[in-house]
Amino acid sequence: MSDPAPSFPQPLPAILVVEDDPHFSELMGRIISSRHGFTQVTIARTLAQALTCLGTQAFGLIFLDLNLPDSKGMGTLSRLLPQSREAQILVMTGEIDEEKALQAVREGAHDYLVKGHLSPDALRRVARYALERYAAGQTLRQFRALLSGSMDALPACIAILDSAGRVQITNSRWRTFSDPANPLIYGCSEGTDYARAVGRFWSTQASGNAIPSGVEGLLKALAGQSDRFGMDYTVHLTTGPAWFALSAERFSKNGNTHLVISHIEITERKELEVQLKASEDLFTLITQNVLDLMAIIDASGHRLYTSPSYFRQLGYRPEEIMEFSSLELLHPEDRPGFEASMERLFAEGTMRNGAYRLRRKDGHYLDFESNGVVLPGEPGKPPRALLVARDITERRAAELERQQMEVQLRHSQKLEAIGQLAAGIAHEINTPTQYIGDNAIFLRDAFKDLLAFLAL
């Protein structure tokens, strides 16, 4: 009974028969015809014809006679192999020569057949198995191409190691890394014992005889003592100091264990971290020494952060001030205005010259003037705002004193004006009175002289 036809996804791979004997090639065509589940069969009588066929069409299986009119022996196989494009090659010969069979397999053939020693069913079975190997190889090559493309698309230098710690697969970034200052990547081509590369790195990093902690962790991962490891390290490349993040992760599949090594340059991230740390230190230094009150609040008025100046200004310790909402310390008369200012702040993004009074721990109120701004935040997270408030109690007292002095000055100026008016009026009144008095004195003196004269 004949074997069932093989099952392959469409399109089925074509078969090339390279045979100069027309009777045998015709027989081969009937045995592996479409009637038995096979696809197109092409016959080539010479090596030249075979190479022409391979240049225009892809084949999954090639039956090859080593002795052709234009080529003899193993030279036929060696000339055909470069053009075969991963096809399964079954060498055919009329001789029973095990040494030649092994040589053919060593040089790239997939099997060796002796003409006349296989039944039609056995030949179809051999062809079916060869096509199945070809299909499996195609699938494997597709997966490898997908893996290679995926690895090449990643921004990291990646290598896959076998259980012995030897590099098996690398991506393009790993292969093109050209700076010898990083021996964990440079020079580690496929087949490299990665532990030796780690040893070279150790020699550049070690001080004395102690193994650096990062190197020790990586060696443990290579030895299978840990499944996961990561570290940041620095090297001095030709372009300057550079930081890399290294990760190693072990995985097992079908009894095979591999280790994935990844290096990605993080110099820019490290520089940003340094800048961020400097900014945080500067912010901390400012908030710890500034006299103004600084607070970060959410839209509900809950304090998320308060500066140490709250203790210096109001007398509340940090844990105490965090228990109060933004409204609780406000003077009752100022709360409605403050709530309106907060609504405008979170609606418009800024607040200017807000005025209110805050209660000290001893119960007295101080006057403050504040500005606010909504902080940039991540999408979807609650908004936050920074409030900076300045104690203006003394300024308010000075302004009140100045206002009182201005009132007193205006009152004094009014009194002075009234005095000047009264003096003017008195002067105007005193002038005719003096005239009359002077004339009266004159008349009195005249009468005295007249009476004295009459008395004579």
TORKOL-4160 file (C-alpha; in steps of 0.2 Angstrom, whole numbers, padded with zeros to 4 digits, m for minus):
456
<pt num="1" X="0000" Y="0000" Z="0000"/>
<pt num="2" X="0007" Y="0017" Z="m0005"/>
<pt num="3" X="0011" Y="0030" Z="0008"/>
<pt num="4" X="m0002" Y="0044" Z="0011"/>
<pt num="5" X="0002" Y="0060" Z="0002"/>
<pt num="6" X="0012" Y="0073" Z="0012"/>
<pt num="7" X="0003" Y="0088" Z="0019"/>
<pt num="8" X="0012" Y="0105" Z="0016"/>
<pt num="9" X="0005" Y="0123" Z="0017"/>
<pt num="10" X="0003" Y="0130" Z="0000"/>
<pt num="11" X="0012" Y="0134" Z="m0011"/>
<pt num="12" X="0020" Y="0117" Z="m0012"/>
<pt num="13" X="0039" Y="0117" Z="m0015"/>
<pt num="14" X="0045" Y="0112" Z="m0032"/>
<pt num="15" X="0056" Y="0097" Z="m0036"/>
<pt num="16" X="0071" Y="0097" Z="m0048"/>
<pt num="17" X="0078" Y="0081" Z="m0055"/>
<pt num="18" X="0096" Y="0083" Z="m0062"/>
<pt num="19" X="0098" Y="0067" Z="m0072"/>
<pt num="20" X="0105" Y="0064" Z="m0090"/>
<pt num="21" X="0097" Y="0047" Z="m0092"/>
<pt num="22" X="0080" Y="0051" Z="m0100"/>
<pt num="23" X="0072" Y="0034" Z="m0095"/>
<pt num="24" X="0077" Y="0036" Z="m0077"/>
<pt num="25" X="0072" Y="0054" Z="m0076"/>
<pt num="26" X="0055" Y="0050" Z="m0084"/>
<pt num="27" X="0053" Y="0036" Z="m0071"/>
<pt num="28" X="0057" Y="0048" Z="m0057"/>
<pt num="29" X="0044" Y="0060" Z="m0064"/>
<pt num="30" X="0030" Y="0047" Z="m0063"/>
<pt num="31" X="0035" Y="0041" Z="m0046"/>
<pt num="32" X="0035" Y="0059" Z="m0038"/>
<pt num="33" X="0021" Y="0065" Z="m0049"/>
<pt num="34" X="0006" Y="0076" Z="m0043"/>
<pt num="35" X="m0005" Y="0060" Z="m0042"/>
<pt num="36" X="0005" Y="0055" Z="m0027"/>
<pt num="37" X="0003" Y="0072" Z="m0019"/>
<pt num="38" X="0019" Y="0081" Z="m0025"/>
<pt num="39" X="0020" Y="0097" Z="m0035"/>
<pt num="40" X="0029" Y="0103" Z="m0050"/>
<pt num="41" X="0044" Y="0092" Z="m0056"/>
<pt num="42" X="0057" Y="0099" Z="m0067"/>
<pt num="43" X="0070" Y="0089" Z="m0077"/>
<pt num="44" X="0087" Y="0095" Z="m0081"/>
<pt num="45" X="0099" Y="0084" Z="m0091"/>
<pt num="46" X="0115" Y="0094" Z="m0088"/>
<pt num="47" X="0123" Y="0104" Z="m0074"/>
<pt num="48" X="0121" Y="0120" Z="m0084"/>
<pt num="49" X="0103" Y="0117" Z="m0086"/>
<pt num="50" X="0101" Y="0114" Z="m0068"/>
<pt num="51" X="0110" Y="0130" Z="m0063"/>
<pt num="52" X="0099" Y="0139" Z="m0076"/>
<pt num="53" X="0083" Y="0132" Z="m0067"/>
<pt num="54" X="0090" Y="0137" Z="m0050"/>
<pt num="55" X="0093" Y="0154" Z="m0056"/>
<pt num="56" X="0074" Y="0157" Z="m0061"/>
<pt num="57" X="0065" Y="0146" Z="m0048"/>
<pt num="58" X="0066" Y="0141" Z="m0030"/>
<pt num="59" X="0066" Y="0122" Z="m0027"/>
<pt num="60" X="0063" Y="0113" Z="m0011"/>
<pt num="61" X="0071" Y="0096" Z="m0016"/>
<pt num="62" X="0085" Y="0092" Z="m0029"/>
<pt num="63" X="0088" Y="0074" Z="m0035"/>
<pt num="64" X="0106" Y="0076" Z="m0041"/>
<pt num="65" X="0116" Y="0063" Z="m0052"/>
<pt num="66" X="0135" Y="0067" Z="m0049"/>
<pt num="67" X="0140" Y="0061" Z="m0066"/>
<pt num="68" X="0133" Y="0072" Z="m0079"/>
<pt num="69" X="0139" Y="0076" Z="m0097"/>
<pt num="70" X="0146" Y="0092" Z="m0091"/>
<pt num="71" X="0152" Y="0088" Z="m0074"/>
<pt num="72" X="0158" Y="0073" Z="m0065"/>
<pt num="73" X="0160" Y="0067" Z="m0046"/>
<pt num="74" X="0160" Y="0078" Z="m0031"/>
<pt num="75" X="0163" Y="0093" Z="m0042"/>
<pt num="76" X="0145" Y="0092" Z="m0048"/>
<pt num="77" X="0139" Y="0094" Z="m0030"/>
<pt num="78" X="0151" Y="0108" Z="m0025"/>
<pt num="79" X="0146" Y="0118" Z="m0041"/>
<pt num="80" X="0127" Y="0116" Z="m0037"/>
<pt num="81" X="0127" Y="0120" Z="m0018"/>
<pt num="82" X="0130" Y="0139" Z="m0019"/>
<pt num="83" X="0115" Y="0140" Z="m0031"/>
<pt num="84" X="0103" Y="0128" Z="m0021"/>
<pt num="85" X="0096" Y="0141" Z="m0010"/>
<pt num="86" X="0093" Y="0130" Z="0005"/>
<pt num="87" X="0085" Y="0116" Z="m0005"/>
<pt num="88" X="0087" Y="0098" Z="0001"/>
<pt num="89" X="0099" Y="0089" Z="m0010"/>
<pt num="90" X="0098" Y="0070" Z="m0012"/>
<pt num="91" X="0113" Y="0063" Z="m0022"/>
<pt num="92" X="0110" Y="0049" Z="m0034"/>
<pt num="93" X="0123" Y="0037" Z="m0041"/>
<pt num="94" X="0123" Y="0019" Z="m0048"/>
<pt num="95" X="0138" Y="0014" Z="m0037"/>
<pt num="96" X="0137" Y="0008" Z="m0019"/>
<pt num="97" X="0151" Y="0018" Z="m0011"/>
<pt num="98" X="0149" Y="0022" Z="0007"/>
<pt num="99" X="0165" Y="0033" Z="0008"/>
<pt num="100" X="0158" Y="0043" Z="m0007"/>
<pt num="101" X="0141" Y="0044" Z="0002"/>
<pt num="102" X="0149" Y="0051" Z="0018"/>
<pt num="103" X="0160" Y="0063" Z="0008"/>
<pt num="104" X="0144" Y="0069" Z="m0001"/>
<pt num="105" X="0135" Y="0072" Z="0015"/>
<pt num="106" X="0150" Y="0081" Z="0023"/>
<pt num="107" X="0151" Y="0093" Z="0008"/>
<pt num="108" X="0133" Y="0098" Z="0009"/>
<pt num="109" X="0121" Y="0084" Z="0003"/>
<pt num="110" X="0107" Y="0079" Z="0014"/>
<pt num="111" X="0106" Y="0061" Z="0009"/>
<pt num="112" X="0114" Y="0048" Z="m0003"/>
<pt num="113" X="0103" Y="0036" Z="m0014"/>
<pt num="114" X="0109" Y="0022" Z="m0025"/>
<pt num="115" X="0099" Y="0020" Z="m0041"/>
<pt num="116" X="0089" Y="0004" Z="m0042"/>
<pt num="117" X="0089" Y="0000" Z="m0023"/>
<pt num="118" X="0074" Y="0009" Z="m0018"/>
<pt num="119" X="0055" Y="0005" Z="m0022"/>
<pt num="120" X="0044" Y="0018" Z="m0028"/>
<pt num="121" X="0035" Y="0019" Z="m0011"/>
<pt num="122" X="0052" Y="0021" Z="m0003"/>
<pt num="123" X="0058" Y="0034" Z="m0015"/>
<pt num="124" X="0042" Y="0044" Z="m0012"/>
<pt num="125" X="0045" Y="0042" Z="0007"/>
<pt num="126" X="0062" Y="0049" Z="0005"/>
<pt num="127" X="0056" Y="0063" Z="m0005"/>
<pt num="128" X="0042" Y="0067" Z="0007"/>
<pt num="129" X="0054" Y="0067" Z="0022"/>
<pt num="130" X="0066" Y="0078" Z="0012"/>
<pt num="131" X="0052" Y="0091" Z="0009"/>
<pt num="132" X="0047" Y="0090" Z="0027"/>
<pt num="133" X="0065" Y="0094" Z="0032"/>
<pt num="134" X="0065" Y="0108" Z="0019"/>
<pt num="135" X="0048" Y="0115" Z="0026"/>
<pt num="136" X="0055" Y="0114" Z="0044"/>
<pt num="137" X="0071" Y="0123" Z="0038"/>
<pt num="138" X="0061" Y="0137" Z="0030"/>
<pt num="139" X="0051" Y="0139" Z="0046"/>
<pt num="140" X="0066" Y="0139" Z="0056"/>
<pt num="141" X="0074" Y="0152" Z="0044"/>
<pt num="142" X="0059" Y="0163" Z="0045"/>
<pt num="143" X="0059" Y="0162" Z="0064"/>
<pt num="144" X="0078" Y="0166" Z="0064"/>
<pt num="145" X="0075" Y="0181" Z="0052"/>
<pt num="146" X="0061" Y="0187" Z="0064"/>
<pt num="147" X="0072" Y="0185" Z="0079"/>
<pt num="148" X="0087" Y="0194" Z="0070"/>
<pt num="149" X="0075" Y="0208" Z="0064"/>
<pt num="150" X="0068" Y="0210" Z="0081"/>
<pt num="151" X="0085" Y="0210" Z="0090"/>
<pt num="152" X="0092" Y="0223" Z="0077"/>
<pt num="153" X="0077" Y="0234" Z="0080"/>
<pt num="154" X="0081" Y="0236" Z="0098"/>
<pt num="155" X="0092" Y="0250" Z="0104"/>
<pt num="156" X="0103" Y="0239" Z="0115"/>
<pt num="157" X="0118" Y="0228" Z="0111"/>
<pt num="158" X="0111" Y="0210" Z="0113"/>
<pt num="159" X="0120" Y="0193" Z="0113"/>
<pt num="160" X="0112" Y="0176" Z="0117"/>
<pt num="161" X="0124" Y="0164" Z="0125"/>
<pt num="162" X="0123" Y="0145" Z="0127"/>
<pt num="163" X="0123" Y="0135" Z="0143"/>
<pt num="164" X="0142" Y="0135" Z="0142"/>
<pt num="165" X="0143" Y="0154" Z="0141"/>
<pt num="166" X="0148" Y="0155" Z="0123"/>
<pt num="167" X="0141" Y="0169" Z="0112"/>
<pt num="168" X="0129" Y="0161" Z="0099"/>
<pt num="169" X="0119" Y="0175" Z="0092"/>
<pt num="170" X="0122" Y="0194" Z="0092"/>
<pt num="171" X="0112" Y="0208" Z="0085"/>
<pt num="172" X="0119" Y="0222" Z="0073"/>
<pt num="173" X="0122" Y="0234" Z="0086"/>
<pt num="174" X="0133" Y="0222" Z="0095"/>
<pt num="175" X="0142" Y="0217" Z="0080"/>
<pt num="176" X="0145" Y="0235" Z="0074"/>
<pt num="177" X="0151" Y="0241" Z="0091"/>
<pt num="178" X="0169" Y="0247" Z="0088"/>
<pt num="179" X="0176" Y="0254" Z="0104"/>
<pt num="180" X="0189" Y="0243" Z="0112"/>
<pt num="181" X="0187" Y="0252" Z="0128"/>
<pt num="182" X="0172" Y="0242" Z="0132"/>
<pt num="183" X="0178" Y="0223" Z="0132"/>
<pt num="184" X="0161" Y="0217" Z="0137"/>
<pt num="185" X="0155" Y="0221" Z="0119"/>
<pt num="186" X="0170" Y="0224" Z="0108"/>
<pt num="187" X="0178" Y="0208" Z="0101"/>
<pt num="188" X="0164" Y="0196" Z="0108"/>
<pt num="189" X="0159" Y="0189" Z="0092"/>
<pt num="190" X="0150" Y="0172" Z="0090"/>
<pt num="191" X="0159" Y="0158" Z="0098"/>
<pt num="192" X="0168" Y="0169" Z="0111"/>
<pt num="193" X="0169" Y="0163" Z="0129"/>
<pt num="194" X="0160" Y="0177" Z="0137"/>
<pt num="195" X="0168" Y="0174" Z="0154"/>
<pt num="196" X="0185" Y="0178" Z="0147"/>
<pt num="197" X="0177" Y="0195" Z="0141"/>
<pt num="198" X="0171" Y="0198" Z="0159"/>
<pt num="199" X="0189" Y="0194" Z="0165"/>
<pt num="200" X="0196" Y="0207" Z="0153"/>
<pt num="201" X="0183" Y="0220" Z="0160"/>
<pt num="202" X="0188" Y="0215" Z="0178"/>
<pt num="203" X="0206" Y="0219" Z="0174"/>
<pt num="204" X="0201" Y="0237" Z="0170"/>
<pt num="205" X="0190" Y="0239" Z="0185"/>
<pt num="206" X="0197" Y="0229" Z="0199"/>
<pt num="207" X="0207" Y="0237" Z="0213"/>
<pt num="208" X="0219" Y="0225" Z="0221"/>
<pt num="209" X="0213" Y="0207" Z="0221"/>
<pt num="210" X="0195" Y="0210" Z="0226"/>
<pt num="211" X="0182" Y="0206" Z="0212"/>
<pt num="212" X="0171" Y="0221" Z="0209"/>
<pt num="213" X="0153" Y="0217" Z="0215"/>
<pt num="214" X="0146" Y="0220" Z="0198"/>
<pt num="215" X="0158" Y="0208" Z="0190"/>
<pt num="216" X="0155" Y="0195" Z="0203"/>
<pt num="217" X="0137" Y="0196" Z="0200"/>
<pt num="218" X="0139" Y="0194" Z="0181"/>
<pt num="219" X="0151" Y="0179" Z="0184"/>
<pt num="220" X="0137" Y="0171" Z="0195"/>
<pt num="221" X="0125" Y="0173" Z="0181"/>
<pt num="222" X="0136" Y="0165" Z="0168"/>
<pt num="223" X="0139" Y="0151" Z="0180"/>
<pt num="224" X="0121" Y="0148" Z="0182"/>
<pt num="225" X="0120" Y="0153" Z="0200"/>
<pt num="226" X="0108" Y="0166" Z="0197"/>
<pt num="227" X="0094" Y="0168" Z="0184"/>
<pt num="228" X="0094" Y="0187" Z="0183"/>
<pt num="229" X="0107" Y="0201" Z="0185"/>
<pt num="230" X="0109" Y="0219" Z="0181"/>
<pt num="231" X="0121" Y="0233" Z="0184"/>
<pt num="232" X="0126" Y="0250" Z="0178"/>
<pt num="233" X="0144" Y="0253" Z="0174"/>
<pt num="234" X="0155" Y="0266" Z="0166"/>
<pt num="235" X="0170" Y="0265" Z="0154"/>
<pt num="236" X="0180" Y="0279" Z="0146"/>
<pt num="237" X="0177" Y="0277" Z="0127"/>
<pt num="238" X="0186" Y="0287" Z="0114"/>
<pt num="239" X="0172" Y="0299" Z="0114"/>
<pt num="240" X="0173" Y="0302" Z="0132"/>
<pt num="241" X="0166" Y="0294" Z="0148"/>
<pt num="242" X="0151" Y="0283" Z="0145"/>
<pt num="243" X="0138" Y="0274" Z="0156"/>
<pt num="244" X="0130" Y="0257" Z="0151"/>
<pt num="245" X="0116" Y="0247" Z="0159"/>
<pt num="246" X="0119" Y="0228" Z="0158"/>
<pt num="247" X="0106" Y="0215" Z="0161"/>
<pt num="248" X="0108" Y="0196" Z="0160"/>
<pt num="249" X="0093" Y="0185" Z="0161"/>
<pt num="250" X="0093" Y="0166" Z="0159"/>
<pt num="251" X="0079" Y="0156" Z="0151"/>
<pt num="252" X="0076" Y="0138" Z="0147"/>
<pt num="253" X="0066" Y="0130" Z="0133"/>
<pt num="254" X="0064" Y="0111" Z="0129"/>
<pt num="255" X="0079" Y="0107" Z="0141"/>
<pt num="256" X="0090" Y="0120" Z="0132"/>
<pt num="257" X="0097" Y="0134" Z="0143"/>
<pt num="258" X="0102" Y="0151" Z="0136"/>
<pt num="259" X="0107" Y="0168" Z="0144"/>
<pt num="260" X="0103" Y="0184" Z="0136"/>
<pt num="261" X="0115" Y="0198" Z="0138"/>
<pt num="262" X="0110" Y="0216" Z="0135"/>
<pt num="263" X="0120" Y="0232" Z="0135"/>
<pt num="264" X="0112" Y="0249" Z="0132"/>
<pt num="265" X="0121" Y="0266" Z="0133"/>
<pt num="266" X="0113" Y="0277" Z="0147"/>
<pt num="267" X="0126" Y="0291" Z="0147"/>
<pt num="268" X="0112" Y="0304" Z="0143"/>
<pt num="269" X="0101" Y="0297" Z="0156"/>
<pt num="270" X="0115" Y="0297" Z="0169"/>
<pt num="271" X="0119" Y="0315" Z="0165"/>
<pt num="272" X="0101" Y="0320" Z="0167"/>
<pt num="273" X="0100" Y="0311" Z="0183"/>
<pt num="274" X="0115" Y="0321" Z="0189"/>
<pt num="275" X="0107" Y="0337" Z="0183"/>
<pt num="276" X="0091" Y="0332" Z="0192"/>
<pt num="277" X="0100" Y="0328" Z="0208"/>
<pt num="278" X="0108" Y="0345" Z="0207"/>
<pt num="279" X="0091" Y="0353" Z="0204"/>
<pt num="280" X="0084" Y="0344" Z="0219"/>
<pt num="281" X="0099" Y="0348" Z="0230"/>
<pt num="282" X="0097" Y="0367" Z="0225"/>
<pt num="283" X="0078" Y="0366" Z="0228"/>
<pt num="284" X="0081" Y="0358" Z="0245"/>
<pt num="285" X="0094" Y="0371" Z="0250"/>
<pt num="286" X="0082" Y="0385" Z="0245"/>
<pt num="287" X="0067" Y="0378" Z="0254"/>
<pt num="288" X="0077" Y="0375" Z="0269"/>
<pt num="289" X="0083" Y="0392" Z="0270"/>
<pt num="290" X="0070" Y="0403" Z="0262"/>
<pt num="291" X="0060" Y="0414" Z="0274"/>
<pt num="292" X="0044" Y="0413" Z="0264"/>
<pt num="293" X="0032" Y="0399" Z="0266"/>
<pt num="294" X="0032" Y="0386" Z="0252"/>
<pt num="295" X="0019" Y="0373" Z="0250"/>
<pt num="296" X="0013" Y="0361" Z="0237"/>
<pt num="297" X="m0005" Y="0357" Z="0237"/>
<pt num="298" X="m0018" Y="0348" Z="0227"/>
<pt num="299" X="m0034" Y="0354" Z="0221"/>
<pt num="300" X="m0043" Y="0350" Z="0237"/>
<pt num="301" X="m0031" Y="0361" Z="0247"/>
<pt num="302" X="m0022" Y="0346" Z="0255"/>
<pt num="303" X="m0004" Y="0350" Z="0258"/>
<pt num="304" X="0008" Y="0338" Z="0250"/>
<pt num="305" X="0024" Y="0347" Z="0255"/>
<pt num="306" X="0028" Y="0361" Z="0267"/>
<pt num="307" X="0045" Y="0371" Z="0269"/>
<pt num="308" X="0054" Y="0372" Z="0286"/>
<pt num="309" X="0049" Y="0390" Z="0286"/>
<pt num="310" X="0032" Y="0385" Z="0292"/>
<pt num="311" X="0040" Y="0381" Z="0309"/>
<pt num="312" X="0050" Y="0397" Z="0309"/>
<pt num="313" X="0035" Y="0408" Z="0305"/>
<pt num="314" X="0020" Y="0400" Z="0312"/>
<pt num="315" X="0028" Y="0388" Z="0326"/>
<pt num="316" X="0021" Y="0372" Z="0319"/>
<pt num="317" X="0032" Y="0357" Z="0317"/>
<pt num="318" X="0031" Y="0348" Z="0300"/>
<pt num="319" X="0020" Y="0334" Z="0306"/>
<pt num="320" X="0008" Y="0346" Z="0314"/>
<pt num="321" X="0006" Y="0357" Z="0299"/>
<pt num="322" X="0003" Y="0342" Z="0288"/>
<pt num="323" X="m0013" Y="0338" Z="0299"/>
<pt num="324" X="m0021" Y="0355" Z="0294"/>
<pt num="325" X="m0029" Y="0359" Z="0277"/>
<pt num="326" X="m0026" Y="0375" Z="0269"/>
<pt num="327" X="m0042" Y="0382" Z="0275"/>
<pt num="328" X="m0040" Y="0378" Z="0294"/>
<pt num="329" X="m0026" Y="0390" Z="0297"/>
<pt num="330" X="m0034" Y="0404" Z="0288"/>
<pt num="331" X="m0044" Y="0418" Z="0297"/>
<pt num="332" X="m0062" Y="0415" Z="0295"/>
<pt num="333" X="m0065" Y="0431" Z="0286"/>
<pt num="334" X="m0052" Y="0427" Z="0273"/>
<pt num="335" X="m0058" Y="0409" Z="0269"/>
<pt num="336" X="m0071" Y="0413" Z="0255"/>
<pt num="337" X="m0058" Y="0424" Z="0246"/>
<pt num="338" X="m0045" Y="0411" Z="0247"/>
<pt num="339" X="m0056" Y="0397" Z="0240"/>
<pt num="340" X="m0060" Y="0408" Z="0225"/>
<pt num="341" X="m0042" Y="0412" Z="0223"/>
<pt num="342" X="m0038" Y="0393" Z="0223"/>
<pt num="343" X="m0052" Y="0390" Z="0210"/>
<pt num="344" X="m0044" Y="0403" Z="0199"/>
<pt num="345" X="m0027" Y="0396" Z="0202"/>
<pt num="346" X="m0031" Y="0378" Z="0196"/>
<pt num="347" X="m0042" Y="0385" Z="0182"/>
<pt num="348" X="m0030" Y="0398" Z="0175"/>
<pt num="349" X="m0013" Y="0391" Z="0181"/>
<pt num="350" X="m0007" Y="0406" Z="0191"/>
<pt num="351" X="m0012" Y="0417" Z="0205"/>
<pt num="352" X="m0004" Y="0434" Z="0210"/>
<pt num="353" X="m0005" Y="0444" Z="0226"/>
<pt num="354" X="m0017" Y="0434" Z="0236"/>
<pt num="355" X="m0019" Y="0441" Z="0253"/>
<pt num="356" X="m0024" Y="0432" Z="0269"/>
<pt num="357" X="m0021" Y="0430" Z="0287"/>
<pt num="358" X="m0014" Y="0413" Z="0295"/>
<pt num="359" X="m0015" Y="0408" Z="0313"/>
<pt num="360" X="0001" Y="0405" Z="0323"/>
<pt num="361" X="0002" Y="0391" Z="0335"/>
<pt num="362" X="0000" Y="0404" Z="0349"/>
<pt num="363" X="m0016" Y="0410" Z="0342"/>
<pt num="364" X="m0010" Y="0426" Z="0334"/>
<pt num="365" X="m0013" Y="0430" Z="0316"/>
<pt num="366" X="0000" Y="0436" Z="0303"/>
<pt num="367" X="m0003" Y="0444" Z="0287"/>
<pt num="368" X="0003" Y="0435" Z="0271"/>
<pt num="369" X="0004" Y="0439" Z="0253"/>
<pt num="370" X="0006" Y="0424" Z="0241"/>
<pt num="371" X="0008" Y="0419" Z="0223"/>
<pt num="372" X="0004" Y="0402" Z="0215"/>
<pt num="373" X="0007" Y="0392" Z="0200"/>
<pt num="374" X="0001" Y="0375" Z="0194"/>
<pt num="375" X="0015" Y="0363" Z="0192"/>
<pt num="376" X="0018" Y="0353" Z="0176"/>
<pt num="377" X="0011" Y="0335" Z="0179"/>
<pt num="378" X="0009" Y="0318" Z="0171"/>
<pt num="379" X="m0007" Y="0316" Z="0160"/>
<pt num="380" X="m0021" Y="0308" Z="0171"/>
<pt num="381" X="m0013" Y="0312" Z="0187"/>
<pt num="382" X="m0021" Y="0325" Z="0199"/>
<pt num="383" X="m0015" Y="0343" Z="0197"/>
<pt num="384" X="m0003" Y="0351" Z="0210"/>
<pt num="385" X="0001" Y="0369" Z="0213"/>
<pt num="386" X="0016" Y="0378" Z="0222"/>
<pt num="387" X="0011" Y="0392" Z="0234"/>
<pt num="388" X="0024" Y="0405" Z="0240"/>
<pt num="389" X="0018" Y="0416" Z="0254"/>
<pt num="390" X="0027" Y="0431" Z="0262"/>
<pt num="391" X="0025" Y="0438" Z="0279"/>
<pt num="392" X="0019" Y="0456" Z="0277"/>
<pt num="393" X="0013" Y="0459" Z="0295"/>
<pt num="394" X="0026" Y="0472" Z="0298"/>
<pt num="395" X="0023" Y="0480" Z="0281"/>
<pt num="396" X="0005" Y="0480" Z="0285"/>
<pt num="397" X="0008" Y="0488" Z="0302"/>
<pt num="398" X="0020" Y="0501" Z="0294"/>
<pt num="399" X="0006" Y="0505" Z="0281"/>
<pt num="400" X="m0007" Y="0507" Z="0294"/>
<pt num="401" X="0005" Y="0518" Z="0304"/>
<pt num="402" X="0009" Y="0528" Z="0289"/>
<pt num="403" X="m0010" Y="0530" Z="0285"/>
<pt num="404" X="m0013" Y="0536" Z="0303"/>
<pt num="405" X="0001" Y="0548" Z="0302"/>
<pt num="406" X="m0006" Y="0554" Z="0285"/>
<pt num="407" X="m0023" Y="0557" Z="0294"/>
<pt num="408" X="m0014" Y="0566" Z="0308"/>
<pt num="409" X="m0004" Y="0577" Z="0296"/>
<pt num="410" X="m0020" Y="0581" Z="0286"/>
<pt num="411" X="m0028" Y="0586" Z="0303"/>
<pt num="412" X="m0013" Y="0597" Z="0308"/>
<pt num="413" X="m0013" Y="0605" Z="0291"/>
<pt num="414" X="m0032" Y="0609" Z="0293"/>
<pt num="415" X="m0029" Y="0617" Z="0310"/>
<pt num="416" X="m0015" Y="0627" Z="0303"/>
<pt num="417" X="m0026" Y="0633" Z="0289"/>
<pt num="418" X="m0039" Y="0638" Z="0302"/>
<pt num="419" X="m0026" Y="0647" Z="0313"/>
<pt num="420" X="m0020" Y="0657" Z="0298"/>
<pt num="421" X="m0038" Y="0661" Z="0293"/>
<pt num="422" X="m0042" Y="0667" Z="0311"/>
<pt num="423" X="m0026" Y="0678" Z="0312"/>
<pt num="424" X="m0031" Y="0686" Z="0295"/>
<pt num="425" X="m0048" Y="0690" Z="0301"/>
<pt num="426" X="m0041" Y="0696" Z="0318"/>
<pt num="427" X="m0029" Y="0707" Z="0308"/>
<pt num="428" X="m0043" Y="0714" Z="0298"/>
<pt num="429" X="m0054" Y="0718" Z="0313"/>
<pt num="430" X="m0039" Y="0725" Z="0323"/>
<pt num="431" X="m0035" Y="0738" Z="0310"/>
<pt num="432" X="m0050" Y="0750" Z="0311"/>
<pt num="433" X="m0051" Y="0748" Z="0330"/>
<pt num="434" X="m0033" Y="0754" Z="0332"/>
<pt num="435" X="m0038" Y="0769" Z="0320"/>
<pt num="436" X="m0052" Y="0774" Z="0332"/>
<pt num="437" X="m0041" Y="0771" Z="0347"/>
<pt num="438" X="m0027" Y="0782" Z="0340"/>
<pt num="439" X="m0039" Y="0796" Z="0336"/>
<pt num="440" X="m0047" Y="0795" Z="0353"/>
<pt num="441" X="m0031" Y="0797" Z="0361"/>
<pt num="442" X="m0027" Y="0812" Z="0350"/>
<pt num="443" X="m0044" Y="0820" Z="0354"/>
<pt num="444" X="m0041" Y="0817" Z="0373"/>
<pt num="445" X="m0024" Y="0825" Z="0372"/>
<pt num="446" X="m0030" Y="0840" Z="0362"/>
<pt num="447" X="m0044" Y="0843" Z="0375"/>
<pt num="448" X="m0032" Y="0842" Z="0389"/>
<pt num="449" X="m0022" Y="0856" Z="0380"/>
<pt num="450" X="m0038" Y="0866" Z="0376"/>
<pt num="451" X="m0044" Y="0865" Z="0394"/>
<pt num="452" X="m0027" Y="0871" Z="0401"/>
<pt num="453" X="m0028" Y="0886" Z="0389"/>
<pt num="454" X="m0045" Y="0891" Z="0394"/>
<pt num="455" X="m0041" Y="0890" Z="0412"/>
<pt num="456" X="m0028" Y="0904" Z="0409"/>
